Amino acid sequence: MVRVRRNLAAVASRERGFLAENIKLFFRETCGTLHGQKAVILSSPDSAELPIAIPTPRISQVSRIGEGNRPAISHQLSTISRQRPRAAFSLIELLVVMGIIGILLIIVVPAFTTIKSGTDVTSAGNTIKGVLDTARTYADANDTYTWVGFFEENVSSTTPGTAGTGRLVMSIVASKDGTNSLTNLIQVGKLSKIDNVHLAAFPDGSGQPPGTTFPTRPAVTFSGTQYSLAGMAPSSTALFQFPLGGTSQYSFFKAVQFSSRGEARIINNSVNAVQTAAEIGFEPTHGNVVPSPTPVNVVAVQFGGESGNVTIYRK
């Protein structure tokens, strides 16, 4: 009986040793997850806990083991990759997304066009105001008369000075001798050009205080005549030309005159009397085409007849 027990113990010891050797071989081959650990405790139903020392593998050993198992590892990775679900769009989903983008573009693009058009007319109003202020300041500083000529040019034409629609050309001249005469002039600054605008006459404002909006701006009709640059007939002959004294590129038949006293008036066929207010109205265009009906974003640039002060009113 004693001998049988000894034989069974020997068999169990050999089995445990065989198991331990297999575990150590397994960890040497994998050696990635237990790197740095010293031992692992195994337990069996019929034996006490058996400590098995697992040495820390060296880097060279890891490299050799990895090289030996590279085909198996590659096979496992490819298997995992095939099992992983792929994220992709179906054709129907792609068409739905493209349709949504198209609808958004249809909604948003007109808004951006309106913003750009509004910005253009505001910039044009500021440019006209700047030219008028320059002429008024020059007349006051030099004790003389100045004139701002206005010419509408065909924006689509390649020949300068072709009358039409789509571009507003402005030029400032001054009297050399301080007299109210257009025979002895000097050029003040360069030409100013504004594209995509057209001179237009609008109904008078109500003039109701405080008169700071387009509908409530001061009225410019006096004794049955509306003092609006676009609404008044041009001069039968050119008032002056650009350049002065050379081959004419632009001839100006409408102008605004400033005196050294600050008075401002529209000049066309005759020297008009100084009025409380006069107006330069304009509207945006699409190239050389005037939109119909009149667009909502129109501008009126008014100047006081007695003071020459310039104010912009935008609808």
C-alpha positions in Angstrom: 0.0 0.0 0.0 2.8 2.4 0.8 4.5 1.5 -2.4 1.4 2.3 -4.4 1.1 5.7 -2.7 4.7 6.5 -3.5 4.2 5.6 -7.1 1.1 7.8 -7.3 3.0 10.7 -5.7 5.8 10.2 -8.2 3.4 10.2 -11.1 1.7 13.4 -9.8 5.0 15.1 -9.3 6.0 14.2 -12.9 2.7 15.5 -14.2 3.1 18.8 -12.3 6.6 19.2 -13.6 5.4 18.5 -17.2 2.6 21.1 -16.7 5.1 23.6 -15.3 7.5 23.1 -18.2 4.7 23.6 -20.7 3.5 26.8 -19.0 7.0 28.2 -18.9 7.5 27.4 -22.6 4.1 29.1 -23.4 5.1 32.3 -21.6 8.6 32.3 -23.2 6.9 32.2 -26.7 4.3 34.9 -26.0 6.3 36.8 -23.3 4.4 40.1 -23.9 1.7 40.2 -21.4 3.6 39.0 -18.3 6.8 40.9 -18.9 8.4 41.9 -15.6 6.4 39.5 -13.4 8.3 37.1 -11.2 6.0 34.1 -10.6 2.5 32.7 -11.1 0.7 30.5 -8.6 -1.0 27.3 -10.0 -3.4 25.2 -8.1 -4.7 21.7 -8.7 -7.5 19.8 -7.0 -5.2 17.3 -5.4 -2.1 19.4 -4.5 -1.0 22.5 -2.7 -0.2 25.7 -4.4 2.9 25.3 -6.5 5.0 28.5 -7.2 6.6 28.4 -10.6 9.3 31.0 -11.3 9.0 32.7 -14.7 12.2 34.6 -15.6 11.9 38.0 -17.3 12.6 37.5 -21.0 15.5 39.4 -22.7 14.8 41.7 -25.6 16.9 39.5 -27.9 14.8 36.5 -26.9 11.6 38.5 -27.6 12.9 39.5 -31.0 13.8 35.9 -31.9 10.5 34.6 -30.7 8.6 37.4 -32.6 10.5 36.5 -35.7 9.7 32.9 -35.4 6.0 33.5 -34.8 5.6 36.2 -37.4 3.6 34.1 -39.9 1.2 33.0 -37.1 0.8 36.5 -35.8 0.1 37.8 -39.3 -2.5 35.1 -39.8 -4.2 36.1 -36.6 -4.2 39.8 -37.4 -5.7 39.1 -40.9 -8.4 37.0 -39.3 -9.3 39.8 -36.8 -9.3 42.3 -39.7 -11.7 40.2 -41.7 -13.9 39.8 -38.7 -14.0 43.6 -38.0 -17.1 45.3 -39.5 -16.3 47.9 -42.1 -17.9 51.4 -41.9 -19.0 52.8 -45.3 -21.8 54.8 -47.0 -24.4 53.1 -49.1 -25.3 54.7 -52.4 -28.7 55.8 -51.0 -27.1 57.5 -48.0 -24.7 59.3 -50.2 -27.5 60.6 -52.5 -29.5 61.7 -49.5 -26.5 63.7 -48.1 -25.9 65.3 -51.5 -29.6 66.3 -51.7 -29.5 67.9 -48.3 -26.4 69.9 -49.3 -28.1 71.1 -52.5 -31.1 72.3 -50.6 -29.0 74.2 -48.2 -27.1 75.9 -51.0 -30.4 77.0 -52.6 -31.4 78.5 -49.3 -28.1 80.2 -48.3 -26.7 81.5 -51.7 -29.5 84.2 -52.2 -28.8 85.5 -48.7 -25.1 85.9 -49.4 -26.0 87.6 -52.7 -28.2 90.1 -50.9 -25.5 90.8 -48.3 -22.9 91.4 -51.0 -25.3 93.7 -52.9 -26.1 95.6 -49.8 -22.4 96.0 -49.1 -21.7 97.2 -52.6 -24.3 100.0 -52.5 -23.1 101.1 -49.0 -19.6 101.3 -50.3 -20.7 103.2 -53.4 -22.6 105.7 -51.2 -19.4 106.3 -49.1 -17.4 106.8 -52.2 -19.7 109.5 -53.6 -19.8 111.2 -50.2 -16.0 111.1 -50.1 -15.7 112.8 -53.5 -18.2 115.5 -52.6 -16.5 116.2 -49.3 -13.1 116.5 -51.1 -14.5 119.0 -53.5 -16.2 121.1 -50.7 -13.0 121.0 -48.6 -10.8 122.1 -51.6 -13.1 125.0 -52.5 -13.1 126.2 -48.9 -9.3 125.8 -48.4 -8.4 127.5 -51.7 -11.2 130.2 -51.7 -12.4 129.1 -55.1 -15.1 127.1 -56.9 -15.0 123.4 -57.6 -17.2 121.1 -59.7 -17.8 117.3 -59.4 -18.8 115.9 -62.8 -20.9 112.7 -63.1 -20.8 110.4 -66.2 -22.6 107.0 -66.6 -20.5 104.6 -68.6 -21.3 101.2 -70.2 -19.5 98.8 -67.9 -19.4 96.2 -70.6 -17.7 98.4 -73.1 -13.9 98.2 -73.6 -13.8 101.8 -74.9 -13.5 104.5 -72.2 -16.2 107.1 -72.3 -18.9 104.9 -73.9 -22.2 106.2 -72.5 -24.4 103.5 -71.0 -25.2 101.8 -67.7 -23.3 100.0 -65.0 -20.4 102.4 -64.1 -20.4 105.8 -62.5 -17.4 108.0 -63.3 -16.7 111.1 -61.2 -14.1 113.9 -61.8 -13.3 117.0 -59.7 -12.1 120.3 -61.2 -11.4 123.7 -59.7 -11.2 127.3 -60.9 -7.6 128.5 -61.1 -8.4 132.1 -60.6 -11.2 131.7 -58.0 -14.0 132.8 -60.4 -17.2 131.1 -61.1 -16.1 130.1 -64.6 -15.5 126.8 -66.3 -13.0 128.2 -68.8 -9.8 128.2 -66.6 -9.8 124.9 -64.7 -7.3 122.6 -62.9 -7.8 118.9 -62.2 -8.2 117.9 -58.6 -7.2 114.3 -57.9 -7.9 111.4 -60.2 -11.0 109.9 -61.7 -13.2 107.9 -59.3 -15.2 105.0 -60.8 -17.9 102.8 -59.2 -19.1 99.7 -61.0 -22.6 98.1 -60.9 -24.5 101.3 -60.0 -27.0 103.5 -62.0 -28.2 107.0 -61.2 -31.9 107.1 -60.4 -34.5 109.5 -59.1 -36.7 108.5 -56.2 -39.9 109.9 -54.7 -39.3 112.6 -52.1 -38.9 111.7 -48.5 -41.5 112.9 -46.0 -39.1 115.2 -44.2 -40.6 114.2 -40.9 -38.3 114.7 -37.9 -35.8 113.5 -37.1 -35.4 112.6 -40.9 -32.7 110.1 -40.4 -34.1 107.3 -42.6 -34.7 106.9 -46.3 -38.5 107.4 -46.1 -38.2 110.4 -43.8 -35.2 112.1 -45.5 -35.7 115.8 -46.5 -37.7 116.5 -49.6 -35.8 117.9 -52.6 -38.7 119.2 -54.7 -39.0 123.0 -54.7 -41.4 125.1 -56.9 -42.3 121.9 -58.8 -38.7 121.0 -59.6 -37.1 118.0 -58.1 -33.4 118.7 -57.4 -32.2 115.2 -58.1 -29.1 114.7 -60.3 -30.7 111.8 -62.2 -34.1 113.6 -62.7 -32.7 116.9 -64.1 -32.0 117.3 -67.7 -28.3 117.3 -68.6 -26.5 120.3 -70.1 -26.8 120.7 -73.9 -23.0 121.1 -74.1 -20.2 119.5 -72.0 -19.4 121.4 -68.9 -15.8 120.1 -68.9 -13.9 117.0 -69.9 -11.2 114.6 -68.7 -8.4 115.0 -69.1 -8.3 118.8 -69.3 -6.6 120.3 -72.3 -6.0 116.9 -74.0 -7.8 114.3 -76.0 -11.2 113.9 -74.3 -12.0 110.5 -72.7 -14.9 111.6 -70.7 -17.3 114.6 -71.2 -19.4 115.6 -68.2 -22.9 117.1 -68.7 -24.0 117.0 -65.1 -22.1 118.4 -62.1 -22.4 119.6 -58.5 -20.8 122.9 -57.8 -19.3 124.0 -54.4 -18.4 127.6 -53.6 -15.8 128.9 -51.1 -18.7 129.8 -48.9 -19.8 126.2 -48.7 -22.8 126.5 -50.9 -23.7 123.6 -53.2 -26.0 123.3 -56.2 -26.6 121.1 -59.2 -25.3 122.5 -62.5 -26.8 121.5 -65.8 -28.4 123.7 -68.4 -28.3 126.7 -66.1 -26.9 127.6 -62.7 -29.6 126.5 -60.4 -30.5 128.4 -57.3 -29.2 127.2 -54.0 -31.9 125.0 -52.3 -32.2 123.5 -48.9 -31.2 120.1 -50.1 -30.4 118.3 -53.3 -29.9 114.6 -54.0 -27.8 112.0 -55.9 -29.8 108.8 -56.0 -28.6 105.5 -57.4 -29.5 101.8 -57.5 -27.5 98.6 -57.9 -27.2 96.9 -61.4 -26.2 93.5 -62.7 -23.5 94.6 -65.1 -25.1 97.0 -67.6 -28.6 95.7 -66.9 -30.9 97.8 -64.6 -33.0 95.4 -62.5 -36.8 95.6 -62.7 -38.6 96.4 -60.5 -36.5 98.8 -58.6 -34.5 96.9 -56.0 -35.1 97.5 -52.3 -31.5 98.4 -51.5 -31.3 101.9 -53.1 -29.3 104.9 -51.7 -29.8 108.6 -51.7 -26.8 110.9 -51.1 -28.0 114.4 -50.1 -26.1 117.6 -49.7 -27.3 120.8 -48.1 -27.5 123.7 -50.5 -26.3 126.3 -47.9 -23.8 124.2 -45.9 -22.7 121.6 -48.4 -22.9 118.9 -45.7 -23.3 115.4 -47.2 -25.6 112.7 -45.7 -26.3 109.2 -46.9 -29.7 107.7 -46.7 -30.1 104.0 -47.4 -33.4 102.3 -47.9 
